Amino acid sequence: MIDLRSDTVTRPTPAMLKAMCDAPLGDDVLGDEPTVQKLEATVAEMSGQETALFVPSGTMSNQIAIWLHTKPGDGILVEENSHIFHYEAAAPAMISGVKTTAVAGRNGIMDLDQLANAFPPDDPHCAPVTLVCAEDTANRGGGYVYPVETLDAIAAAAKENGARTHLDGARLFNAQVKSNLSAARRTQNYDTVSICFSKGLGAPVGSALCMPHAMRRDAIRARKMLGGGMRQAGVIAAAALYALENHVDRLAEDHDKALRLAEGLLKHGYDVATPQTNMVFFKHPAASSIVSQASEHGIAALTAKAETIRLVTHLDVSFEEIDQTIETFGKLQSA
């Protein structure tokens, strides 16, 4: 099976498995896990933040950030296609008691004019917006990279309206590689940043919330409340650390695979959006049927919307398998 459902399907490489087996271990809940501590220091430095907290998932990282920045009855603003809005099970309402308002955008990139109009008046009838969240790259927007000027402008608009900022940087290093701008530069105006290790970076599990030192104690408390405290977590932290040290620059290969895949599908008549990173989105009126047929031919894919198919390139798919995928979808299109 050529699995293009997501970049979360990767398996640890032999070298990553060795790093996991060789990792020195402690107890992270008791505060003496050396591999976790090294990972947190590394990812904090790479993101330009003072400290980081290792957590089991990107959803948990995002939700801890929201909890840190808000109180019950507040409002938060997110882009209309964002992961927080669509794929985190209404957690902002359940966990933090906040109202989530979706701001229109294009390709997952928040529209600045729409954002300016989304802040409510200073009126007791309205929930005050205390947090603005962006997502870089924009998953549901096609893996598009935020222009850094837009990231800066969103942060400035939030500050002008008395709100804090959080960046869901699940695939932030894809954005770094594509833009040739460091993660630290891309996030320099954001109060907190979430980074996922189990997507394009190829680790089996885990994310980090990067933040100021002043937030760390409360972030640990929130992680405990959500059941995210882990013991000998160095086993999985070692995989994430290996990924940061070895798999960031190679993300360019995934971007090249996606472009090759998109160009091949286009030649077969598919309505394909030009990819920026490792995601290929294309439209088809019988998207679900095409996905089912592709599965019968050994290719796993997902529908992103009713008439949209998403294919994601990653560490475990080769250029030869990309060519095989193009050939298969070509046969499906002509059938």
N, C-alpha and C positions, 0 to 999 in steps of 0.2 A: 504494500500500500504506500503510495506517495501521499503523505499527509500534509495538506496545505490549509487545514482548518485554522491554524493559528501558529504563532511562534512560541506558544506555551507547550507544544508537544515534544520539544527536544529532549533527548536523553543526555546525561553527563558523558563527556568524552573520557577516554581512559586516563588522560592526565588529570582531569577534574576529579575523577573517582579516586585517584591516588592521593590528591590533595585532601580529599575528604577523610580518607583512611589515616593519613599522617597528621591530621590537625591536632594540636594540643587542646585539651578540653578542660572545662570547669563547670560551674553552675551559673548560668546567666541571671537567674532570678536572685541568687545570692550575691551577684555582682563580681564574680571572679572567673568569667569565661574569656580567656585570652584571645581566642580566634574571633569571637564576636566583637570584642573591643577593637581589634585590629581592623576588622571590616568596617565598623562604625567610624573609626578615625579616617579610614581611606575614603569612604564615600562622602563623608562630610567635607573633606578637603576638595574632592573633585567637584562637588556641588557648590562650593563657596560658602558653606554654612559652618557654624561653630561646632555642632555636634550632630549625631544621628542616632536613631534607635532602630534596631533590627526587629522586624515584625513578620508574622507568617505570610501576609498577603498585601497586595496593593489596596484592596478595599479597606482593610483595617488601617493602613497608613493614612488613607484619605479621611477616614472617619475619625481617627484620633485628631487629625489636623482640624477638622470642622469643630470637634468638641473643644479643642483648645482655644479656638478663635471666637466662639459664640457662647450665648446662654439661651435657655429655652425662651421662645418667643421672638428671637431674632430672625432675620432673613438672610439667605445667601443667594448669590447670582452665579449661574453656570451657563456655558454654551449649550444650545438646545440639543446637540448630538453627543454631549459629553458622557463619559463612563459613569460619573457620579449621578447623573440624571437618569440614565437608562438601565444601568447594570449593577446597582448596589442596593437593590431591594428596599428602596425608600428608607435607607439607614439614617440619613440626616434627620428625618422626622422621628424615627424610632429611638435613635441613640441620643441625639442632641436637642430634639424638640424644636427644630427650626423649619421655617418655610423656604422651599427651594423654588426659585424663579428661573425659567429658561430664557436665555437671551439669544436672539436669532444671530446666525452667522452663515458663512459660506465655506464649504469643505472643512467644517469643524472649527473654523477660525472665527472667533467672536467679532461681531461688527461693532466698531467703536461708537458709532452714532446710536445704535440700539442700546449699547451699554449705558451711554450717557442718559438715555431716557428711562432706564430701568430702575434708577435709584428713586425711592419714594420721597415724598415731601416729609418735612419734619412735622408729623401729624400723629397724634395718639391713636388714630384709627389704623395706622399702617405699621407693619413690622419693620423695624429699622434694619437696613442691610449693613451687616458688620463684616462680611467676608465675600470676596470675589475669587472664583476658581477658574483657572484656565487649564487646558490639557495639551501637552506637547510631547510627542506628535499627537494629532487628533485622530484617534482610532476610527470612530464611526464616520469621520470626515474623509477617510481614504488614506490615512497615514500621512496627512499633510503636516508640514513643518510651519510653525508660527514664525512669521517675520519678526525678528527681534525688536524692531521698532513698534510692532503691535503689542508684544509682550510688555515693553516699557510703558506704552500708552495705557494699557489696561491697569498696570500697577499705579500709574500716576492718577488715573481717574478714581481708583479705589481710595487712594490716599486723600484726594481732594474731597471725597465724600465721607471721610472718617472710617473707612473700612480697611481691613487687613487683606492680605493676598495669600493664596495657596496655589501652587502649581502641581497638578497631577502629571508628573514626569515619568509615567510608566515606561515610555520609550524615549526618554530624554536623550539617551546616547545615540539613538538613531538621528535625532535632530542635530546633535553636535556634529556627527560625521557628515551629514548632508550639508549643513550650513557652514562648516569649518569655523564655528564659534564654540568655545568651550562651554561645558555645562554651567560652569561658574558664571560666565558672562551672561548666558541666556537667563539665568535665574537670579541675577544680582539684585533685582528690585522686589523679590518675593520673600515673604516672611517665613514660609515653610515650603518644602519640596518633597514630593514622594517619588521614589525611584524603585522600579521593579527589576529584580534579578532573573526572574523565571520566564522572561519573554525573549527578545532577540539575543540577550546576553548568554542564554543557554543554561543557566543554573536550574536545578529542579524545583526550588521553592524559595520564597522570601522576598521581602521588600524592605526599604528603609525610609523612615521619615527624618528628613534633614531640617535642622531648626536652630534657633539660638539656645545657648546654654540655659537661659532662664526658663525655658519651656520644658526642659528635659524631665524634671521630677514629675510634673503633672502628666507628661506624655507616658511615663512608665506606669503611673497610676491608671491612666485610661487603658493602656495595654492590658494591665492586670484585670480590670473590670470586664474587658472583652474576651478574656481567656487566652491572651496571646503571650503570656509568660512562658518561656521555654527553658529547659535545664541544660543538657549538654548540646546546646544549639550550635556549637562550633562545627559539628558534623556537616550541617547545611550552610553555615556561614563560610566555611572553607570553600565550598563550591561557588558561592557568590563572590568571594574575594578572588578566586582564580579567574572568574569571568571578568571582573573589573580589570585585572592585570593582563588578560590575554585575549579577550573577545570584543573589546570596544572597537578597535580599528577594523576588524574583520566584518563589521556590520556593513561596510561598503560593498562587500560581496553580495550580501542579501539584497541590497538596493540594485545592484547590477542584474541579479537574477530576476527581480521584479520587472525591471525595464525590458529585459529580454522576453519575459513571459507576456507582458502587455503588447509588445510589438508583434509577437507571434499570433496572439489572439486577434489583434486588429487585422492582420492579413487574412484571417479566416472570417472576417465580417462582423466580429463582435463589437459592441458599442463600449469601448474601453476608455476609462479615464487614465491619463498619463500619470504613472506613480511617481511620487517623490522619494519614498523610502521603500519599505519592504511589503507593501500592501497593494494588491491589484484588485480594483473594483470594476465590474462591468455589468451592464444591464442586459436582461433578456426577459421577454414576456412570460417564459415558462421556466423561471429560475429554479424553482423547487424540482421540477422534472429533470432539468439539466444536471443538477447536483446529484440526484438519485442515479441517473444514468452514468455519471462520472464515477460514482462509487462502484458500480458494477464493473467498470473498467480499471479499478484499482487506484482511483484518485479520490481522496477525501477533501471536500470543500464545504463551505457554509454559505447560506444566504444571509446577507446583511440587512436587507429590506425586502419587501414583497417581490420586486423585480430586479434585485441586485445580488450578484454573487461576489463573494470575497475570497481571494486566494492570498495566502501569506507565505512569503519565503523566509527561510531560516537556516540555521546551522546544519540541520539534518536532511536537507534537500540539495541535490547536486545540480550542476548545469545540465547534465545528461537527463536527469529526471524532469527538469524544466522543459527540455525539448520533447520529451515523451508526453508531458502534459499538454503542450501545444498541439501535438499530433492528435492526441485523443480528443481534445475539445474541437479540433477541426473536423473530425469524423462525426461528432455529435451535432455540430452546426449544419452539416450537409445531409444528415440523416432525415 
